[in-house]
């Protein structure tokens, strides 16, 4: 699978995505996470221009409340081991 395929899959799940520079966390778009979308036409346009772009996922309401942090993962992991 290519990056565009993953970006489209994430959008299908309701996660708003935006392109990041290849091997970097810097946004390619002018407004970064504010440009995030689930619109497949826009996503295809971005990844056709930048096929190796990393995928940024906007957190919060735009992505259905999606928020995940490393500390949360550690806490949840500890709870699972208890």
Phi, psi and omega in degrees: 000149179258167182304320180300323179296318178294316180301317179292323177296317179297317179297322177299328178281354181094011179268121180285126184245162175208153184279141175245154178303145180303132180056035184207168177249010180276135180292149175273326183284161184296327186245012175056230185298339178294333178277355184304143184207164170251005181290114186295327179296316179293318180298314178300318179299314179299312186280342171291320178286327185227073188297338181256013180297142171289170183246122172263142177239122178288138179261168177096202186303322183299335179246031177071027178085010181298118174212132179217133178233158179297321180294324177295318179299319179295317181296314180297320178300318179295318180297323181292329181278345182287000000 
